[in-house]
Amino acid sequence: MSRTEAPPLPEPLRVPVADSHTHLDMQDATVEEALARAAAVNVTTVVQVGCDVAGSRWAAETAAAHPAVHASVALHPNEAPRIVHGDPDDTARQGAREPGGKAALDEALAEIDALAALDHVRGVGETGLDFFRTGPEGIAAQEESFRAHIEIAKRHGKALVIHDRDAHADVLRVLADAGAPERTVFHCYSGDADMARICARAGYFMSFAGNVTFKNAQPLRDALAVAPAELVLVETDAPFLTPAPYRGRPNAPYLIPVTLRAMAEVKGLEEDVLAAAIYDNTARAFDF
């Protein structure tokens, strides 16, 4: 089977569920095709997530045009250092950047703030910290952007969507210091069971992606096992993190049932019970 070939549609879920984090703008299918395939397996709602100003505008426009889509808007943690310090890498998806300094970051954040005020925008994110792709010189810009997004989410009463890569302690520190919004979602949860207990005590939602099915992901499954069912979400992060047995092939919202069934096994819950809980949790998290 070709690594570029889309996986087949899984058996439909009996209970509707939501994909709490996807990137339709990075997938091969049209929005209409993606939503139709998702609906065919009872994935009836998706949260489209922006990673930069242009992508956030697109997310808001797409949510306005499609009732099954809700938008989340932000500057990705890796975007903030690019704006401030520039990026000579013209092979990156966003292209090469000239340094813009703090003024350019402030301008971009003002655009995110304006988008976050829209009714069909339900989240502010993905924001947070990423120490995997950004070196020490970019950390200050990341944290400044993260704190600004926290304030935007609180100002507009929207969910905060966290991107946390190799930065668990610092993300939790900033949230505690700045004061987390009422609804905070750890997208593509990547912590261990101890961190899941910390998140649970704080009332943070934990969204699990296809990597929870990977053979080497036992710490993620351990975290899922202790995460309260009322705080668990499911996502694709498509086109990334395609669940086993399709790892490495293109991901899309219609593959949510594969991940959800694996999650139900870890939680020791019936598939229908977990699907119903996750739909309710996603609706609570994103207020739809």
N, C-alpha and C positions, 0 to 999 in steps of 0.2 A: 504494500500500500504506500502510495507517495506521501512524503512528509508534508507536501503542500495541499493534499486533498482534504477536503472538509470531512470530518467524521460523520457517520450516519445519525439520523434522528434517533434518540433513545425512546424507550417506551414512555408514553405520556404519564405525567403525574395525575392522580385522581383529584388532587386538591390544588387550587391555584397557588402560585408562589411568585415572589419578586426577585429579580436580579438586582442586588443593592449597589452594584458598581460595574459599569461597562463603558467601553469606548467605541461606540458605533462608528465614529468618524475614522477609526483606524482599521475597520474591517472591510472586507471585499464586497459584501452584500450592500444593497441599498437599505436605507432605514426601513422601508416598507417590507422588503424581503426578510430582514432580520426579525422584525416584529411578527411577521406571519409565521416564520419557523418557530419562534419562541411560543407563540400562542398555540401552535399545533401540539406542543407538549405541556401546555398549561402553565407556561411562564408568561404571566399576563401583564407584568409591570416591570420596567427597567429604570434604573437611575443612570442617566448619561452624565459622565464626569469630565469637566474641562481641566486642562493642565496648563493653559496659558490664556492670554486675553482672547486671541482668535478662537481657540477651542471652546472657551467659556461662552463667547457670543454664540457660537454654533450650537452649543448645548442648550442655551436658553431659547434660541429660535426653534430648535427641533422639539423641545418640550412644548412650546406654544402651539406647534402644528400637530402634535400627536398626543392624545389623551393618555396613552399607555406609557409615555415617557415623562420622567421628572428630571430636572436638571440640578447639577451641583457645579459651582463655579469657583475657580481658584487659579493661583500660580503654584504649580508643582514645586516642591522643595528644591529641586534642581534648577528650576527656572529662575528663581530669585538671584543666585550667584551669576547666572548668565547675563541677566539684565544689568546687574551692578558692575561686574568685572569684565563682561564680554566673553566671547567664546570663538576662538579661531577655527574651530572644527566645522568646515563647510559640508562634511558628510553627515552631520547630525540632521534629524528630521526637521528641526526648526531652522537649519542653515547657520552660517557663521554670524557672529554678533560683534558689534563694536561696544566698548564699555559705555554704559549710560549713567553710572553712579547712582547715588541715592535718589536724585530727582526723577530718574527714569523708573525706579522701583515705586516711588510714591505715586507717579502717574498711572502705572499699571494697577496698583492697589486701588486707586480711586475708581478705575473702570470696573474692577471686581466688586467693589462696594456698590456701585450703581446697578450692576446686574443682580446682585444679591437682594436688592429691594423688590425685584419682580415676583409676582405671585407664583408663577410656575417654576421658579427656582426654589428648590426645597433644601439645598445644602450648600455649605461653603467648604470646598475641598476639591481635590485632595491637596492638603497642606500638611506640614509637619517638618520632620527632619530626616535627611538621608545622608548618612556618613559613608555609604558604599561608593557612590559616584562623585560626591563632592568632597574635595580635600579640605584641610584646615583653613585655607584662605577664604573659603566660601561659607563657613559655619555662621559667622556673624550675620551675614545677609539672610541666610536661611532662618535663623531664629527671629530676626526682626520681621521677616515676612510672616512667619508662623504666628507670632504675637498679634500682628495686624489682622490676620484672618480670624483669630479667636475673637477679637473685638468686633469685627464685621459680623460674624455669626451671632454674637450676643445682641448686637444692635438691631439686627433684623429678625431675631427669633428663629434662626435657621439651624439645622443640624451642622455640626462640625465634622468633616470627614478627614481622618488622620492617615497620612502616609508615614510609616515608621520603618525605616530600614537601617539596621545596625545602630539604632539610637534609642533603645527602649528607655533607659534611665533618664536621658535628657528630655525626651518627649513627655514622660510622666512629670518631670520636674517643672517644665514650662506650663503644663496644664494646671498643676497645683498652684504655681506661683501666680499665673495670670487669672486663674479662675475659669474652669471649663464651662462651656455652655451647658444648658439643661440637657441637651441631647448631643452626645459625642460618640462617633463611630470609628473604631479602629478597622480601617479597610485592610483587606488581605492580612488578617491578624498573623503576626509572626513571632509572638512571644512564647514563653513556656507556661507551664501550669501555674507556677508561682505568680507570674505577671497576670495571668487570667484571674487569679483570686484578687489581686489588687484592683484590676479593672472592674471586677464584679462588685467589690465594695464601693467603688466610686460610681457605679451605675452606668459604666461605659458599655456600649454595644460592641460586640466582637464579630466581625464579618469574615467568614472562612471561604477561601477560594479553592481552585482545583488542586493546588499543591498539598492540600490535606490528604490527598489520595496517593501521594508519591511514596515509594518504598522507604526513603530515608527521612520521612516526616513524622516519625513517632512522637517527638516532642510536641508537634502541632496537634496530633490526635490526643495526647495527654492533656493539652490545654483545652481542647474541645470537650473532653470528658468532664472536666470540672467547671466549665463555663455554664452558668445558669441558662436553662432553655429559654427563659424570657428575655435574654440579652444576646441571643445568637442570631446572626444573619448569614445569608449565603450570597456569593457573588461569582462572576466569571473573571473580572478584570480583563475581559476579552479585548483584543485577540491573544492575550498572554495567558500563561498558567493553565493550559488545557489539562483536564483531569486524565488520570490513567483510566483505560489503556491507550488513550490517544495523545499522550504527552508528546509535545513537539509539533503537533499539527494545529491548524488554526482553531482558536476558541471562539465561541459565540454564545449568546444568551440561551439558545436552545439546548445547550449541554448542561445547564443547571441541574436537571434530574440526576445526572451521573454523580455529581458532587453531593447532592442532597442525600442520595441513597447511601453513599459511603458515610456521610455524617450521621445518618439515622442509626447505622450499625454501631458506630462509635458511642453514640449516646444511649444505645439500648432502647430506642423509641421506634414505634411504628412509623413508617414513611409518611402516612397521612397526618399523624399527630405532629410530627416535626414540621411538615410543610405548612400546616395551618398556623403553628406557632410562629414560624419564620415570616409568613405573610403579615401576621398581626404585628410582629416586632418591627418589620420594615415600615409598615404604615405609621406606627408610633414614632419611629426614629425620624422619618422624613415628613411626617404630618400630612399624609395624603388619605 
